[in-house]
Amino acid sequence: MSVTYLNGYPAETVQQVEALLQTNKLGPWLLKKYPQGHGLRDDRALFAYVQELKQEYLKGAQQLSKVIYDNKLQVVKNALGTHTTISRVQGSQLKAKREIRIAALFKDTPLEFLRMITVHELAHLREREHDKNFYKLCCYLEPDYHQLEFEVRVYLSYLDRSDVRLWG
């Protein structure tokens, strides 16, 4: 069996996660490290949370018109969240609206996992491409960004095998 969400990580790391999966110890490990979910269950609470992060770290970035949990995002296609710009003509002006959509599975995760996804999508307000500057901005917004990204991938690997959510 392969751990698809961990492609690109060192073989030794992937083998350790695989061993935890096979011995049913990965779920308990995650629960010990992150004992509870965040409680931001609806779109209004999510929007407020994202706006607070944006205000603290990205004051000059474009305003967000919508931040929602999206049941249609398919984690299988590596879409944990999306950012979009919708442009519309209003009179003689072109108006742009920025939206962030977070996969609904993040309603039932620790705040750290939600923060990692949120930081990733907020970073796209300034940096479009997944390049060095993008990840530098992610680490500015969340110093543990890379570790949290890895642990989210570990959790997705757990879900892939067990289909039992740990929080919520």
Secondary structure, 3 states (H helix, E strand, C coil): CCCHHHCCCCHHHHHHHHHHHHCCCHHHHHHHHCCCCCCCCCHHHHHHHHHHHHHHHCCCCCCEEEEEEECCCCHHHCCCEEEEEEEEEECCEEEEEEEEEEEHHHHHCCHHHHHHHHHHHHHCCCCCCCCHHHHHHHHHHCCCHHHHHHHHHHHHHHHHHHCCCCCC
